[in-house]
């Protein structure tokens, strides 16, 4: 039968050690049965899933249920079990990804191989006749992003273009005539007091 986390009624050191040994024995047995990537995913989720994994059940049934005076010891025990489970899950993945590295006499025998190196090695295709042309230009990444105001303005312009309008541009500074006189603002109009702030030489 698959291992299930028992509900503890005795939180003494001996009871915790006994329960921990049973858990680790089941962990080792299930780890040894991992032969494929799908097996490993099932193994990982069974032991480390956030909602229903064995480590989550241990936390719920052992740590949270422990009496106040035993919580410190139970917490230390649970943390150690969690680290052991994580290490065993990682080891099972390493065994699948890079079997030669951890096999007796392998190129990394007796050495700890980082998991990211193992994953990179496993995903690297073998070298064949394909070659990389180093004379090809590199891939240029776009720098930055379009400013929200410019982006919005372009969207508005595209709408009016689709309606048949055209875009025209004028000077950044208009003459006094086009700013005021052509709009029926005579020279002594009070509106010029606050608006007549741009002056162009030679008007």
Secondary structure, 3 states (H helix, E strand, C coil): CCCCCCCCCCCCHHHHHHHHHHHHHHHHHHHHCCCCHHHHHHHHHHHHCCCCCHHHHHHHHHHCCCCHHHHHHHHHHHHHHHHHHHHHHHHHHHHHHCHHHHCCCCCCCCCCCCHHHHHHHHHCCCCCCCCCCCCCCCCCCCCCCCCHHHHHHHHHHHHHHHCCCCCCCCCCCCCHHHHCHHHCCCCCCCCHHHHCCCCCCCC
